[in-house]
Structure formats: C-alpha cells, structure tokens
Amino acid sequence: MALKNRLKEYRARLGVNQSELGKLVGTSRQTISQIERGDYSPSVTLALKIAGVCGAAVEDIFIYEED
C-alpha cells in the first residue's frame, strides 16, 4: 500500500517553505520533508491539520493507492 501526496504543490500555493508549514501544523520541517518524499505517512490528525491549513480536503492532498 502506498500513500501518495500532493503536499509540495499545495505548500507552493500557500507560498510557504517546509519550516513555515511545519510551524503552522505543529510539526518539524523534517516531518514535512519526509511526508513530501513519501517516506512518512502522517497521522490522521496531522493530515487533517495540513489539509485545513491548505484549505483543501484531505483527499485532495493525500491519495491512497494499493500496490
């Protein structure tokens, strides 16, 4: 199973860097970087916070695809 995402695209729309987005959602720049690379799947709570800050639905940013 793979969780794909469009976080980098949505972050660019906001005009913020990884550190700034991390502060807005209460996590680190490293976590945002890992999510964008697909190396880390966020918790439901973090995914909801990210979506809220981006003004999008969770499903718009995070896409679940089975292998």
LUMLUMDREN-2810 file (N, C-alpha, C; in Angstrom, 1 decimal):
<atoms>
<atom><aa>M</aa><ch>A</ch><at>N</at><xx>0.8</xx><yy>-1.2</yy><zz>0.0</zz></atom>
<atom><aa>M</aa><ch>A</ch><at>CA</at><xx>0.0</xx><yy>0.0</yy><zz>0.0</zz></atom>
<atom><aa>M</aa><ch>A</ch><at>C</at><xx>0.9</xx><yy>1.2</yy><zz>0.0</zz></atom>
<atom><aa>A</aa><ch>A</ch><at>N</at><xx>0.4</xx><yy>2.2</yy><zz>-0.7</zz></atom>
<atom><aa>A</aa><ch>A</ch><at>CA</at><xx>1.2</xx><yy>3.5</yy><zz>-0.8</zz></atom>
<atom><aa>A</aa><ch>A</ch><at>C</at><xx>0.3</xx><yy>4.7</yy><zz>-0.6</zz></atom>
<atom><aa>L</aa><ch>A</ch><at>N</at><xx>0.8</xx><yy>5.6</yy><zz>0.2</zz></atom>
<atom><aa>L</aa><ch>A</ch><at>CA</at><xx>0.1</xx><yy>6.9</yy><zz>0.4</zz></atom>
<atom><aa>L</aa><ch>A</ch><at>C</at><xx>0.8</xx><yy>7.9</yy><zz>-0.4</zz></atom>
<atom><aa>K</aa><ch>A</ch><at>N</at><xx>0.2</xx><yy>8.3</yy><zz>-1.5</zz></atom>
<atom><aa>K</aa><ch>A</ch><at>CA</at><xx>0.9</xx><yy>9.4</yy><zz>-2.4</zz></atom>
<atom><aa>K</aa><ch>A</ch><at>C</at><xx>0.3</xx><yy>10.7</yy><zz>-1.9</zz></atom>
<atom><aa>N</aa><ch>A</ch><at>N</at><xx>1.0</xx><yy>11.8</yy><zz>-2.2</zz></atom>
<atom><aa>N</aa><ch>A</ch><at>CA</at><xx>0.5</xx><yy>13.1</yy><zz>-1.8</zz></atom>
<atom><aa>N</aa><ch>A</ch><at>C</at><xx>0.9</xx><yy>14.2</yy><zz>-2.8</zz></atom>
<atom><aa>R</aa><ch>A</ch><at>N</at><xx>0.2</xx><yy>15.3</yy><zz>-2.7</zz></atom>
<atom><aa>R</aa><ch>A</ch><at>CA</at><xx>0.5</xx><yy>16.5</yy><zz>-3.4</zz></atom>
<atom><aa>R</aa><ch>A</ch><at>C</at><xx>0.8</xx><yy>17.7</yy><zz>-2.5</zz></atom>
<atom><aa>L</aa><ch>A</ch><at>N</at><xx>1.4</xx><yy>17.3</yy><zz>-1.4</zz></atom>
<atom><aa>L</aa><ch>A</ch><at>CA</at><xx>1.7</xx><yy>18.3</yy><zz>-0.4</zz></atom>
<atom><aa>L</aa><ch>A</ch><at>C</at><xx>2.6</xx><yy>19.4</yy><zz>-0.9</zz></atom>
<atom><aa>K</aa><ch>A</ch><at>N</at><xx>3.7</xx><yy>19.1</yy><zz>-1.6</zz></atom>
<atom><aa>K</aa><ch>A</ch><at>CA</at><xx>4.6</xx><yy>20.1</yy><zz>-2.1</zz></atom>
<atom><aa>K</aa><ch>A</ch><at>C</at><xx>3.8</xx><yy>21.1</yy><zz>-3.0</zz></atom>
<atom><aa>E</aa><ch>A</ch><at>N</at><xx>2.9</xx><yy>20.6</yy><zz>-3.8</zz></atom>
<atom><aa>E</aa><ch>A</ch><at>CA</at><xx>2.1</xx><yy>21.5</yy><zz>-4.7</zz></atom>
<atom><aa>E</aa><ch>A</ch><at>C</at><xx>1.3</xx><yy>22.4</yy><zz>-3.9</zz></atom>
<atom><aa>Y</aa><ch>A</ch><at>N</at><xx>0.6</xx><yy>21.9</yy><zz>-2.9</zz></atom>
<atom><aa>Y</aa><ch>A</ch><at>CA</at><xx>-0.3</xx><yy>22.7</yy><zz>-2.0</zz></atom>
<atom><aa>Y</aa><ch>A</ch><at>C</at><xx>0.6</xx><yy>23.7</yy><zz>-1.2</zz></atom>
<atom><aa>R</aa><ch>A</ch><at>N</at><xx>1.7</xx><yy>23.3</yy><zz>-0.7</zz></atom>
<atom><aa>R</aa><ch>A</ch><at>CA</at><xx>2.6</xx><yy>24.2</yy><zz>0.1</zz></atom>
<atom><aa>R</aa><ch>A</ch><at>C</at><xx>3.1</xx><yy>25.3</yy><zz>-0.8</zz></atom>
<atom><aa>A</aa><ch>A</ch><at>N</at><xx>3.4</xx><yy>25.1</yy><zz>-2.1</zz></atom>
<atom><aa>A</aa><ch>A</ch><at>CA</at><xx>3.8</xx><yy>26.1</yy><zz>-3.0</zz></atom>
<atom><aa>A</aa><ch>A</ch><at>C</at><xx>2.7</xx><yy>27.1</yy><zz>-3.2</zz></atom>
<atom><aa>R</aa><ch>A</ch><at>N</at><xx>1.4</xx><yy>26.6</yy><zz>-3.3</zz></atom>
<atom><aa>R</aa><ch>A</ch><at>CA</at><xx>0.3</xx><yy>27.5</yy><zz>-3.5</zz></atom>
<atom><aa>R</aa><ch>A</ch><at>C</at><xx>0.2</xx><yy>28.5</yy><zz>-2.3</zz></atom>
<atom><aa>L</aa><ch>A</ch><at>N</at><xx>0.5</xx><yy>28.0</yy><zz>-1.1</zz></atom>
<atom><aa>L</aa><ch>A</ch><at>CA</at><xx>0.4</xx><yy>28.8</yy><zz>0.1</zz></atom>
<atom><aa>L</aa><ch>A</ch><at>C</at><xx>1.6</xx><yy>29.8</yy><zz>0.1</zz></atom>
<atom><aa>G</aa><ch>A</ch><at>N</at><xx>2.7</xx><yy>29.5</yy><zz>-0.6</zz></atom>
<atom><aa>G</aa><ch>A</ch><at>CA</at><xx>3.8</xx><yy>30.4</yy><zz>-0.6</zz></atom>
<atom><aa>G</aa><ch>A</ch><at>C</at><xx>4.6</xx><yy>30.3</yy><zz>0.7</zz></atom>
<atom><aa>V</aa><ch>A</ch><at>N</at><xx>4.7</xx><yy>29.1</yy><zz>1.3</zz></atom>
<atom><aa>V</aa><ch>A</ch><at>CA</at><xx>5.4</xx><yy>28.8</yy><zz>2.5</zz></atom>
<atom><aa>V</aa><ch>A</ch><at>C</at><xx>6.5</xx><yy>27.7</yy><zz>2.3</zz></atom>
<atom><aa>N</aa><ch>A</ch><at>N</at><xx>7.5</xx><yy>27.8</yy><zz>3.0</zz></atom>
<atom><aa>N</aa><ch>A</ch><at>CA</at><xx>8.5</xx><yy>26.8</yy><zz>3.0</zz></atom>
<atom><aa>N</aa><ch>A</ch><at>C</at><xx>8.2</xx><yy>25.6</yy><zz>4.0</zz></atom>
<atom><aa>Q</aa><ch>A</ch><at>N</at><xx>9.0</xx><yy>24.6</yy><zz>4.0</zz></atom>
<atom><aa>Q</aa><ch>A</ch><at>CA</at><xx>8.7</xx><yy>23.4</yy><zz>4.8</zz></atom>
<atom><aa>Q</aa><ch>A</ch><at>C</at><xx>8.7</xx><yy>23.8</yy><zz>6.3</zz></atom>
<atom><aa>S</aa><ch>A</ch><at>N</at><xx>9.6</xx><yy>24.7</yy><zz>6.7</zz></atom>
<atom><aa>S</aa><ch>A</ch><at>CA</at><xx>9.7</xx><yy>25.1</yy><zz>8.1</zz></atom>
<atom><aa>S</aa><ch>A</ch><at>C</at><xx>8.4</xx><yy>25.8</yy><zz>8.5</zz></atom>
<atom><aa>E</aa><ch>A</ch><at>N</at><xx>8.0</xx><yy>26.7</yy><zz>7.6</zz></atom>
<atom><aa>E</aa><ch>A</ch><at>CA</at><xx>6.8</xx><yy>27.5</yy><zz>7.9</zz></atom>
<atom><aa>E</aa><ch>A</ch><at>C</at><xx>5.6</xx><yy>26.7</yy><zz>8.0</zz></atom>
<atom><aa>L</aa><ch>A</ch><at>N</at><xx>5.4</xx><yy>25.7</yy><zz>7.1</zz></atom>
<atom><aa>L</aa><ch>A</ch><at>CA</at><xx>4.3</xx><yy>24.8</yy><zz>7.1</zz></atom>
<atom><aa>L</aa><ch>A</ch><at>C</at><xx>4.3</xx><yy>24.0</yy><zz>8.4</zz></atom>
<atom><aa>G</aa><ch>A</ch><at>N</at><xx>5.5</xx><yy>23.5</yy><zz>8.7</zz></atom>
<atom><aa>G</aa><ch>A</ch><at>CA</at><xx>5.7</xx><yy>22.7</yy><zz>10.0</zz></atom>
<atom><aa>G</aa><ch>A</ch><at>C</at><xx>5.2</xx><yy>23.5</yy><zz>11.2</zz></atom>
<atom><aa>K</aa><ch>A</ch><at>N</at><xx>5.5</xx><yy>24.8</yy><zz>11.3</zz></atom>
<atom><aa>K</aa><ch>A</ch><at>CA</at><xx>5.1</xx><yy>25.6</yy><zz>12.4</zz></atom>
<atom><aa>K</aa><ch>A</ch><at>C</at><xx>3.6</xx><yy>25.7</yy><zz>12.4</zz></atom>
<atom><aa>L</aa><ch>A</ch><at>N</at><xx>3.0</xx><yy>25.9</yy><zz>11.2</zz></atom>
<atom><aa>L</aa><ch>A</ch><at>CA</at><xx>1.6</xx><yy>26.1</yy><zz>11.1</zz></atom>
<atom><aa>L</aa><ch>A</ch><at>C</at><xx>0.8</xx><yy>24.9</yy><zz>11.6</zz></atom>
<atom><aa>V</aa><ch>A</ch><at>N</at><xx>1.3</xx><yy>23.7</yy><zz>11.4</zz></atom>
<atom><aa>V</aa><ch>A</ch><at>CA</at><xx>0.6</xx><yy>22.5</yy><zz>11.7</zz></atom>
<atom><aa>V</aa><ch>A</ch><at>C</at><xx>1.2</xx><yy>21.8</yy><zz>13.0</zz></atom>
<atom><aa>G</aa><ch>A</ch><at>N</at><xx>2.2</xx><yy>22.4</yy><zz>13.6</zz></atom>
<atom><aa>G</aa><ch>A</ch><at>CA</at><xx>2.7</xx><yy>21.8</yy><zz>14.8</zz></atom>
<atom><aa>G</aa><ch>A</ch><at>C</at><xx>3.6</xx><yy>20.7</yy><zz>14.7</zz></atom>
<atom><aa>T</aa><ch>A</ch><at>N</at><xx>4.5</xx><yy>20.7</yy><zz>13.6</zz></atom>
<atom><aa>T</aa><ch>A</ch><at>CA</at><xx>5.4</xx><yy>19.6</yy><zz>13.4</zz></atom>
<atom><aa>T</aa><ch>A</ch><at>C</at><xx>6.7</xx><yy>20.2</yy><zz>12.9</zz></atom>
<atom><aa>S</aa><ch>A</ch><at>N</at><xx>7.7</xx><yy>19.4</yy><zz>12.6</zz></atom>
<atom><aa>S</aa><ch>A</ch><at>CA</at><xx>9.0</xx><yy>19.9</yy><zz>12.2</zz></atom>
<atom><aa>S</aa><ch>A</ch><at>C</at><xx>9.1</xx><yy>20.0</yy><zz>10.7</zz></atom>
<atom><aa>R</aa><ch>A</ch><at>N</at><xx>10.1</xx><yy>20.7</yy><zz>10.2</zz></atom>
<atom><aa>R</aa><ch>A</ch><at>CA</at><xx>10.5</xx><yy>20.8</yy><zz>8.8</zz></atom>
<atom><aa>R</aa><ch>A</ch><at>C</at><xx>10.8</xx><yy>19.4</yy><zz>8.3</zz></atom>
<atom><aa>Q</aa><ch>A</ch><at>N</at><xx>11.5</xx><yy>18.6</yy><zz>9.1</zz></atom>
<atom><aa>Q</aa><ch>A</ch><at>CA</at><xx>11.9</xx><yy>17.3</yy><zz>8.7</zz></atom>
<atom><aa>Q</aa><ch>A</ch><at>C</at><xx>10.7</xx><yy>16.4</yy><zz>8.4</zz></atom>
<atom><aa>T</aa><ch>A</ch><at>N</at><xx>9.7</xx><yy>16.5</yy><zz>9.2</zz></atom>
<atom><aa>T</aa><ch>A</ch><at>CA</at><xx>8.5</xx><yy>15.7</yy><zz>9.0</zz></atom>
<atom><aa>T</aa><ch>A</ch><at>C</at><xx>7.8</xx><yy>16.1</yy><zz>7.7</zz></atom>
<atom><aa>I</aa><ch>A</ch><at>N</at><xx>7.7</xx><yy>17.4</yy><zz>7.5</zz></atom>
<atom><aa>I</aa><ch>A</ch><at>CA</at><xx>7.1</xx><yy>17.9</yy><zz>6.2</zz></atom>
<atom><aa>I</aa><ch>A</ch><at>C</at><xx>7.9</xx><yy>17.3</yy><zz>5.1</zz></atom>
<atom><aa>S</aa><ch>A</ch><at>N</at><xx>9.2</xx><yy>17.4</yy><zz>5.1</zz></atom>
<atom><aa>S</aa><ch>A</ch><at>CA</at><xx>10.0</xx><yy>16.9</yy><zz>4.1</zz></atom>
<atom><aa>S</aa><ch>A</ch><at>C</at><xx>9.8</xx><yy>15.4</yy><zz>3.8</zz></atom>
<atom><aa>Q</aa><ch>A</ch><at>N</at><xx>9.7</xx><yy>14.6</yy><zz>4.9</zz></atom>
<atom><aa>Q</aa><ch>A</ch><at>CA</at><xx>9.5</xx><yy>13.2</yy><zz>4.8</zz></atom>
<atom><aa>Q</aa><ch>A</ch><at>C</at><xx>8.2</xx><yy>12.9</yy><zz>4.2</zz></atom>
<atom><aa>I</aa><ch>A</ch><at>N</at><xx>7.2</xx><yy>13.6</yy><zz>4.6</zz></atom>
<atom><aa>I</aa><ch>A</ch><at>CA</at><xx>5.8</xx><yy>13.4</yy><zz>4.0</zz></atom>
<atom><aa>I</aa><ch>A</ch><at>C</at><xx>5.9</xx><yy>13.7</yy><zz>2.5</zz></atom>
<atom><aa>E</aa><ch>A</ch><at>N</at><xx>6.4</xx><yy>14.8</yy><zz>2.1</zz></atom>
<atom><aa>E</aa><ch>A</ch><at>CA</at><xx>6.5</xx><yy>15.2</yy><zz>0.7</zz></atom>
<atom><aa>E</aa><ch>A</ch><at>C</at><xx>7.2</xx><yy>14.1</yy><zz>-0.1</zz></atom>
<atom><aa>R</aa><ch>A</ch><at>N</at><xx>8.3</xx><yy>13.5</yy><zz>0.4</zz></atom>
<atom><aa>R</aa><ch>A</ch><at>CA</at><xx>9.1</xx><yy>12.5</yy><zz>-0.3</zz></atom>
<atom><aa>R</aa><ch>A</ch><at>C</at><xx>8.3</xx><yy>11.1</yy><zz>-0.3</zz></atom>
<atom><aa>G</aa><ch>A</ch><at>N</at><xx>7.3</xx><yy>11.0</yy><zz>0.5</zz></atom>
<atom><aa>G</aa><ch>A</ch><at>CA</at><xx>6.6</xx><yy>9.7</yy><zz>0.6</zz></atom>
<atom><aa>G</aa><ch>A</ch><at>C</at><xx>7.3</xx><yy>8.7</yy><zz>1.6</zz></atom>
<atom><aa>D</aa><ch>A</ch><at>N</at><xx>8.2</xx><yy>9.2</yy><zz>2.4</zz></atom>
<atom><aa>D</aa><ch>A</ch><at>CA</at><xx>8.9</xx><yy>8.4</yy><zz>3.4</zz></atom>
<atom><aa>D</aa><ch>A</ch><at>C</at><xx>8.2</xx><yy>8.3</yy><zz>4.7</zz></atom>
<atom><aa>Y</aa><ch>A</ch><at>N</at><xx>7.2</xx><yy>9.1</yy><zz>4.9</zz></atom>
<atom><aa>Y</aa><ch>A</ch><at>CA</at><xx>6.4</xx><yy>9.1</yy><zz>6.1</zz></atom>
<atom><aa>Y</aa><ch>A</ch><at>C</at><xx>5.0</xx><yy>9.3</yy><zz>5.9</zz></atom>
<atom><aa>S</aa><ch>A</ch><at>N</at><xx>4.1</xx><yy>8.5</yy><zz>6.4</zz></atom>
<atom><aa>S</aa><ch>A</ch><at>CA</at><xx>2.6</xx><yy>8.7</yy><zz>6.3</zz></atom>
<atom><aa>S</aa><ch>A</ch><at>C</at><xx>2.2</xx><yy>9.4</yy><zz>7.6</zz></atom>
<atom><aa>P</aa><ch>A</ch><at>N</at><xx>1.6</xx><yy>10.6</yy><zz>7.5</zz></atom>
<atom><aa>P</aa><ch>A</ch><at>CA</at><xx>1.1</xx><yy>11.3</yy><zz>8.6</zz></atom>
<atom><aa>P</aa><ch>A</ch><at>C</at><xx>0.0</xx><yy>10.7</yy><zz>9.4</zz></atom>
<atom><aa>S</aa><ch>A</ch><at>N</at><xx>-0.2</xx><yy>11.0</yy><zz>10.6</zz></atom>
<atom><aa>S</aa><ch>A</ch><at>CA</at><xx>-1.3</xx><yy>10.5</yy><zz>11.4</zz></atom>
<atom><aa>S</aa><ch>A</ch><at>C</at><xx>-2.6</xx><yy>11.2</yy><zz>10.8</zz></atom>
<atom><aa>V</aa><ch>A</ch><at>N</at><xx>-3.7</xx><yy>10.7</yy><zz>11.1</zz></atom>
<atom><aa>V</aa><ch>A</ch><at>CA</at><xx>-5.0</xx><yy>11.3</yy><zz>10.7</zz></atom>
<atom><aa>V</aa><ch>A</ch><at>C</at><xx>-5.0</xx><yy>12.7</yy><zz>11.2</zz></atom>
<atom><aa>T</aa><ch>A</ch><at>N</at><xx>-4.7</xx><yy>12.9</yy><zz>12.4</zz></atom>
<atom><aa>T</aa><ch>A</ch><at>CA</at><xx>-4.7</xx><yy>14.3</yy><zz>13.0</zz></atom>
<atom><aa>T</aa><ch>A</ch><at>C</at><xx>-3.8</xx><yy>15.2</yy><zz>12.2</zz></atom>
<atom><aa>L</aa><ch>A</ch><at>N</at><xx>-2.6</xx><yy>14.8</yy><zz>11.9</zz></atom>
<atom><aa>L</aa><ch>A</ch><at>CA</at><xx>-1.7</xx><yy>15.7</yy><zz>11.2</zz></atom>
<atom><aa>L</aa><ch>A</ch><at>C</at><xx>-2.2</xx><yy>15.9</yy><zz>9.8</zz></atom>
<atom><aa>A</aa><ch>A</ch><at>N</at><xx>-2.7</xx><yy>14.9</yy><zz>9.1</zz></atom>
<atom><aa>A</aa><ch>A</ch><at>CA</at><xx>-3.2</xx><yy>15.0</yy><zz>7.8</zz></atom>
<atom><aa>A</aa><ch>A</ch><at>C</at><xx>-4.4</xx><yy>16.0</yy><zz>7.8</zz></atom>
<atom><aa>L</aa><ch>A</ch><at>N</at><xx>-5.3</xx><yy>16.0</yy><zz>8.8</zz></atom>
<atom><aa>L</aa><ch>A</ch><at>CA</at><xx>-6.4</xx><yy>16.9</yy><zz>8.9</zz></atom>
<atom><aa>L</aa><ch>A</ch><at>C</at><xx>-5.9</xx><yy>18.4</yy><zz>9.1</zz></atom>
<atom><aa>K</aa><ch>A</ch><at>N</at><xx>-4.9</xx><yy>18.5</yy><zz>9.9</zz></atom>
<atom><aa>K</aa><ch>A</ch><at>CA</at><xx>-4.3</xx><yy>19.8</yy><zz>10.2</zz></atom>
<atom><aa>K</aa><ch>A</ch><at>C</at><xx>-3.7</xx><yy>20.4</yy><zz>8.9</zz></atom>
<atom><aa>I</aa><ch>A</ch><at>N</at><xx>-2.9</xx><yy>19.6</yy><zz>8.2</zz></atom>
<atom><aa>I</aa><ch>A</ch><at>CA</at><xx>-2.3</xx><yy>20.0</yy><zz>6.9</zz></atom>
<atom><aa>I</aa><ch>A</ch><at>C</at><xx>-3.4</xx><yy>20.4</yy><zz>5.9</zz></atom>
<atom><aa>A</aa><ch>A</ch><at>N</at><xx>-4.4</xx><yy>19.6</yy><zz>5.8</zz></atom>
<atom><aa>A</aa><ch>A</ch><at>CA</at><xx>-5.5</xx><yy>20.0</yy><zz>4.8</zz></atom>
<atom><aa>A</aa><ch>A</ch><at>C</at><xx>-6.2</xx><yy>21.3</yy><zz>5.2</zz></atom>
<atom><aa>G</aa><ch>A</ch><at>N</at><xx>-6.4</xx><yy>21.4</yy><zz>6.5</zz></atom>
<atom><aa>G</aa><ch>A</ch><at>CA</at><xx>-7.1</xx><yy>22.7</yy><zz>7.0</zz></atom>
<atom><aa>G</aa><ch>A</ch><at>C</at><xx>-6.2</xx><yy>23.9</yy><zz>6.7</zz></atom>
<atom><aa>V</aa><ch>A</ch><at>N</at><xx>-5.0</xx><yy>23.8</yy><zz>6.9</zz></atom>
<atom><aa>V</aa><ch>A</ch><at>CA</at><xx>-4.1</xx><yy>25.0</yy><zz>6.6</zz></atom>
<atom><aa>V</aa><ch>A</ch><at>C</at><xx>-4.0</xx><yy>25.3</yy><zz>5.1</zz></atom>
<atom><aa>C</aa><ch>A</ch><at>N</at><xx>-4.1</xx><yy>24.2</yy><zz>4.3</zz></atom>
<atom><aa>C</aa><ch>A</ch><at>CA</at><xx>-4.0</xx><yy>24.3</yy><zz>2.9</zz></atom>
<atom><aa>C</aa><ch>A</ch><at>C</at><xx>-5.4</xx><yy>24.7</yy><zz>2.3</zz></atom>
<atom><aa>G</aa><ch>A</ch><at>N</at><xx>-6.4</xx><yy>24.7</yy><zz>3.1</zz></atom>
<atom><aa>G</aa><ch>A</ch><at>CA</at><xx>-7.7</xx><yy>25.0</yy><zz>2.6</zz></atom>
<atom><aa>G</aa><ch>A</ch><at>C</at><xx>-8.3</xx><yy>23.9</yy><zz>1.6</zz></atom>
<atom><aa>A</aa><ch>A</ch><at>N</at><xx>-7.9</xx><yy>22.7</yy><zz>1.9</zz></atom>
<atom><aa>A</aa><ch>A</ch><at>CA</at><xx>-8.3</xx><yy>21.6</yy><zz>0.9</zz></atom>
<atom><aa>A</aa><ch>A</ch><at>C</at><xx>-8.8</xx><yy>20.4</yy><zz>1.8</zz></atom>
<atom><aa>A</aa><ch>A</ch><at>N</at><xx>-9.5</xx><yy>19.5</yy><zz>1.1</zz></atom>
<atom><aa>A</aa><ch>A</ch><at>CA</at><xx>-9.9</xx><yy>18.3</yy><zz>1.7</zz></atom>
<atom><aa>A</aa><ch>A</ch><at>C</at><xx>-8.7</xx><yy>17.3</yy><zz>1.8</zz></atom>
<atom><aa>V</aa><ch>A</ch><at>N</at><xx>-8.7</xx><yy>16.5</yy><zz>2.8</zz></atom>
<atom><aa>V</aa><ch>A</ch><at>CA</at><xx>-7.6</xx><yy>15.5</yy><zz>3.0</zz></atom>
<atom><aa>V</aa><ch>A</ch><at>C</at><xx>-7.4</xx><yy>14.7</yy><zz>1.7</zz></atom>
<atom><aa>E</aa><ch>A</ch><at>N</at><xx>-8.5</xx><yy>14.3</yy><zz>1.0</zz></atom>
<atom><aa>E</aa><ch>A</ch><at>CA</at><xx>-8.4</xx><yy>13.5</yy><zz>-0.2</zz></atom>
<atom><aa>E</aa><ch>A</ch><at>C</at><xx>-7.8</xx><yy>14.2</yy><zz>-1.3</zz></atom>
<atom><aa>D</aa><ch>A</ch><at>N</at><xx>-7.8</xx><yy>15.6</yy><zz>-1.3</zz></atom>
<atom><aa>D</aa><ch>A</ch><at>CA</at><xx>-7.2</xx><yy>16.4</yy><zz>-2.4</zz></atom>
<atom><aa>D</aa><ch>A</ch><at>C</at><xx>-5.6</xx><yy>16.3</yy><zz>-2.3</zz></atom>
<atom><aa>I</aa><ch>A</ch><at>N</at><xx>-5.1</xx><yy>16.2</yy><zz>-1.1</zz></atom>
<atom><aa>I</aa><ch>A</ch><at>CA</at><xx>-3.7</xx><yy>16.2</yy><zz>-0.8</zz></atom>
<atom><aa>I</aa><ch>A</ch><at>C</at><xx>-3.1</xx><yy>14.8</yy><zz>-0.7</zz></atom>
<atom><aa>F</aa><ch>A</ch><at>N</at><xx>-3.8</xx><yy>13.9</yy><zz>0.0</zz></atom>
<atom><aa>F</aa><ch>A</ch><at>CA</at><xx>-3.3</xx><yy>12.5</yy><zz>0.2</zz></atom>
<atom><aa>F</aa><ch>A</ch><at>C</at><xx>-4.2</xx><yy>11.5</yy><zz>-0.6</zz></atom>
<atom><aa>I</aa><ch>A</ch><at>N</at><xx>-3.5</xx><yy>10.7</yy><zz>-1.4</zz></atom>
<atom><aa>I</aa><ch>A</ch><at>CA</at><xx>-4.1</xx><yy>9.7</yy><zz>-2.2</zz></atom>
<atom><aa>I</aa><ch>A</ch><at>C</at><xx>-3.6</xx><yy>8.3</yy><zz>-1.8</zz></atom>
<atom><aa>Y</aa><ch>A</ch><at>N</at><xx>-4.5</xx><yy>7.4</yy><zz>-1.5</zz></atom>
<atom><aa>Y</aa><ch>A</ch><at>CA</at><xx>-4.2</xx><yy>6.1</yy><zz>-1.1</zz></atom>
<atom><aa>Y</aa><ch>A</ch><at>C</at><xx>-4.3</xx><yy>5.2</yy><zz>-2.4</zz></atom>
<atom><aa>E</aa><ch>A</ch><at>N</at><xx>-3.2</xx><yy>4.5</yy><zz>-2.7</zz></atom>
<atom><aa>E</aa><ch>A</ch><at>CA</at><xx>-3.2</xx><yy>3.6</yy><zz>-3.8</zz></atom>
<atom><aa>E</aa><ch>A</ch><at>C</at><xx>-2.7</xx><yy>2.2</yy><zz>-3.3</zz></atom>
<atom><aa>E</aa><ch>A</ch><at>N</at><xx>-3.4</xx><yy>1.2</yy><zz>-3.7</zz></atom>
<atom><aa>E</aa><ch>A</ch><at>CA</at><xx>-2.9</xx><yy>-0.2</yy><zz>-3.3</zz></atom>
<atom><aa>E</aa><ch>A</ch><at>C</at><xx>-1.9</xx><yy>-0.6</yy><zz>-4.3</zz></atom>
<atom><aa>D</aa><ch>A</ch><at>N</at><xx>-0.9</xx><yy>-1.4</yy><zz>-3.8</zz></atom>
<atom><aa>D</aa><ch>A</ch><at>CA</at><xx>0.2</xx><yy>-1.9</yy><zz>-4.7</zz></atom>
<atom><aa>D</aa><ch>A</ch><at>C</at><xx>-0.3</xx><yy>-2.8</yy><zz>-5.8</zz></atom>
</atoms>
